Amino acid sequence: MDVPLLHAISEGAINTLRNFKVQEISSLLWSLSSMSVLDDGERSCRIVQQLSAAPIIVHEAHSGQLWQGHYLCLLANALHPVRDRLDRSVWLKVHSRWAECLAPLAEFLRAITFPVDADKYVEALVEFGLFHVGPYYTRELLRSVGVGSSPPGFVEDALARVFAYEVSQKTSHAAGIVGVVSYDITIVRAFRSAHRIAGCRLVASAQPASTTNAGSTTLGACEGAEVAEDCSMRSTSSVSLRPVLNGQFVSVPLAHDRSGHAEIQILSELFSQLDSSVVKQSAVGIVHLYVTHHPCLSCLGAICQFRAAFPGVVVSVSYDWRPSVPRGGGRHSLASE
């Protein structure tokens, strides 16, 4: 990462802020925030502050006509680390608009039943225009749908397992997203003895296919690269919006096939151990999940589908990765928040 070059580009952009469009300013701010640049101190913070004064933000951040979906997500997450240093009115505009976007999403996730109507479910989730809600808001969204953080002891064990896996693979974040699950579920069946499944295992995301729309990122690439994805997913004709079934759960192809993501693989494998006939019977227990990246919207939906299928099973989720810390260097930063 050429930090001086990014600084030079950003400082040059300050003189032409009036010409910036939504995609351009959100992409630049996200790049500054996501590539460890804010760790170098005052200079980066000052650049972000100056860029946040762009007319497209100051005067239009409250407008649903301009700031919405993926670009609003990038803007809110990029400004969040320095929100206390911004013009208060600017941050309040961005934050309130983003909150207005998250509220119906949380309501939709809470209302998920099992099984879902696949076509209607995919159409509804795509309508939000998001691929994820970013590292700074995923925890808040999870809490709002009743999913708490995984226990610290489990997270520590998960970190050790991920480290051992990366050592064995002789790689780190470039290998893709990795998930660790610990589960202990008991199924009480009428006139039959209780059935219990328990264990702990690591699952790596399946090798993804390249994205189908030009300029998009592939799974496991730097999240900052996702700024090139088309914010209007409904108009991306080359991307199939057909639902992808992974086990019994529906994965939503937001710009690319997400059915191989670690979270949905884990939940689908758990479901396969619990015969589908037990869904309407009594299943109680816990599932603790840890992933090396904040879950995407498709995986958040899969988590809610699992909870709807097994309401007696308590699901907790923790995740890694902070925009200004490389994966691996800050694994404790978001895991227990």
Disulfide bonds with the S-S distance in Angstrom:
none
